[in-house]
């Protein structure tokens, strides 16, 4: 594991919380080719480490990258196939922001050799650490649980129509976790009335959820895509709103506790 690329905190519970899009660093050799506006890394999953700080209190493992998704997207397949067929998508090494605006200066988008270099330098260490931790947890407990944490601006016309639900649970259409767990997590969302929600709607889970969720092999994986408006300002400088953060944390904690309880019962 490369400590300048990924930080793994090993917990005692069979749960790993992954934060693939919280990184903000852009290496100088990448930054030199970006348009000035891209250096603000606006599409970061801002403040999620702080918002989910309680997961370490629970005893969960966490995985955090250093680099921005503008360098390489850790939640995209290494083959760079689109995650959502028929819709606008961002690539393994994105060339457009979520607004649709170009990230790179004219003619300076990465070629195949540069994409491969970034894959080996940044993507592989994250996934090696993720796979290794899931294997460790499964060896210790007989099973492993993966919660892939994300956040996004509420309205992004280039990517989707209208306004997203506040909380978007993804289970790869029920393939990355078993049906009773999907139902239990859905009930957590249904039990509260403050936040709108969807299950396997626009966001069904990215590469991480789809790749590592193998309920038949003892690994259950889910993704939560949460709108920024639940806990922060949606315009620069993207400050966290502590009052809103306090309101949403109990729902997040209930999801994770439900995940843990289900895992224990199913073991």
Buried (B, 14 or more C-beta within 10 A) or exposed (E): EBEEBBBBBEBEBBBBBBBBBBBBBBBEEBBEBBBEEBEBBBBBBBBBBEBBEEBBEBEBBBBBBBBBBBBBBBBBBBEBEEBEEEEBBBBBBBEBBBBEEBBBEEEBBBEEEBBBBBBEBBBBBBBEBBEEBBEBBBEEBEBBBBBBBBBBBBBBEEBBEEEBBBBBBBBBEBBBBBEEBBEBBBEBBEEEEEBBBBBBBBBBBBBBBBBBBBBEEBBBBBBBBBBBBBBBBEEEEBEBBEEBBEBBBEBBBBBBEBBBEBBEEBE
